[in-house]
């Protein structure tokens, strides 16, 4: 089980990303638009820099929803390999069987 503070910090980041998503997208459009003047693009870049650092989607860490583990994460299932194996062994994941030979 991961530290609760790490999991909560990641949740706060997710909230911030959703909150600033629209504003960030508009500023990026202006900043990357070649048809706009240099001054306009520069001011858009400055406004982007003023946004909170954690409002950037790359700051979000993929974590297991069961344990909070940050490594060995399967995106499709939103859980780590450890949690997947435990739940699979208990028969809680349909279509998943533990192989043995």
JOQUI-V849790 format. One record per residue. N is the residue number from 0. PHI is phi in degrees with one decimal (* if undefined). Layout:
N/PHI + N/PHI
//
This chain:
0/* + 1/-77.3 + 2/-63.0 + 3/-64.0 + 4/-64.3 + 5/-67.1 + 6/-65.6 + 7/-66.2 + 8/-61.5 + 9/-65.5 + 10/-65.0 + 11/-62.3 + 12/-63.1 + 13/-60.2 + 14/-63.5 + 15/-64.3 + 16/-61.3 + 17/-65.0 + 18/-64.2 + 19/-101.5 + 20/-59.2 + 21/-63.7 + 22/-62.1 + 23/-62.3 + 24/-64.0 + 25/-63.1 + 26/-65.3 + 27/-65.9 + 28/-59.9 + 29/-65.3 + 30/-65.8 + 31/-97.2 + 32/-81.0 + 33/-68.0 + 34/-77.2 + 35/-78.5 + 36/-73.3 + 37/-61.9 + 38/-65.1 + 39/-63.8 + 40/-66.6 + 41/-66.8 + 42/-65.7 + 43/-64.4 + 44/-64.7 + 45/-65.2 + 46/-66.4 + 47/-62.5 + 48/-68.4 + 49/-79.0 + 50/-65.6 + 51/-59.8 + 52/-61.3 + 53/-77.4 + 54/-82.6 + 55/-83.4 + 56/-61.9 + 57/-73.0 + 58/-80.7 + 59/-77.2 + 60/-105.1 + 61/-69.2 + 62/-131.0 + 63/-63.3 + 64/-75.7 + 65/-86.8 + 66/-110.2 + 67/86.7 + 68/-64.9 + 69/-87.4 + 70/-104.2 + 71/52.9 + 72/-100.2 + 73/-96.9 + 74/-63.7 + 75/-61.8 + 76/-100.9 + 77/56.6 + 78/-149.6 + 79/-85.0 + 80/-65.4 + 81/-66.3 + 82/-66.3 + 83/-61.8 + 84/-66.6 + 85/-63.1 + 86/-67.2 + 87/-66.6 + 88/-67.2 + 89/-81.1 + 90/79.9 + 91/-91.4 + 92/-110.7 + 93/-64.5 + 94/83.7 + 95/-108.3 + 96/-126.4 + 97/-77.0 + 98/-85.3 + 99/-148.3 + 100/-145.3
//
